[in-house]
């Protein structure tokens, strides 16, 4: 059944289910929306127990297991929502809810659920840039799992690798991806497979040097293509946009501007609710194009930040703005007029 259809279906089922059963169904549906990158819908799936996103969920009347599940799901969704909107204090709220769930899971002896929760807690720390705390929670989570916990272990290894990539410890990250690969290959989870291929592609791009550039770029392109396939299967337009944006930037570095532009346009189409490319402010683009035409130096990062700060671009547009500025300023090198067209 289509995920969007399941929300009203959940409402109709409520009268025939116990409170614990409704909690389980709500958490399951919210998790599916998380995998699809639809965090607002994930919150709506939890609405019976979490009607106000800025307030703690109501777990009164639930048994401990169900209460812990609701706290974990609400904490995870709060973290995703806060990461997408860059809301101040959102990760602290998410960490508090997830920590409450961990305390219950540990008291009940539910090691797998505790490991999953620690993985979500580590993600909150990573979003804040607290890499050491993220590593500690991921290491603790991995120590709780057995060989049979394939998917959870794969998720944790991928998150551990992401932390190392952002810490510029690329060899450590590569080792973690190599550990995750056989686990990912055992899974039929498209969201998991898409995440692995996308993040691995990012690492391969970072590993490219003048000596091995062509080989690593080719491998990164293959990983991005695989990521797109799997994200398509779960309808995750948010991450499809990220894949297309990274492909656009990659082709830009190869000076293949036509391909870069096509991928950036596709990225925009996947960004639901974001401003259309032609909505980017014409005046700002023309001023920067004119500066380049006169031989003045232009910093593409500064250009993108101006678009973000002055014109209130939402977080999904920020990566796009940086790549779009790169494409536009590259084209300006040969024709300022082309840059104006690219950035409108």
ABEGO torsion letter per residue (X at the ends): XBAAAAAAAAAAAAAABBAAAAAAAAAAAAAAAAAAGBAAAAAAAAAAABABAABBBBABGBBAAAAAAAAAAAAAAAAAAAAAAGBBGAAAAAAAAAAAAAAAAAAAGBAAAAAAAAAAAAAAAAAAGBAAAAAAAAAAAAAABBAABAAAAAAAAAAAAAAAAAAGBAAAAAAAAAAAAAAAAABABAAAAAAAAAAAAAAAAAABBAAAAAAAAAAAAAAAAAAAAAAAAAGBAAAAAAAAAAAAAAAAAAGBAAAAAAAAAAAAAABBGBBBAAABBAAAAAAAAAAAAAGBBBBAAAAAAAAAAAAGBBAAAAAAAAAAAAAAAAAAAABAAAAAAAAX
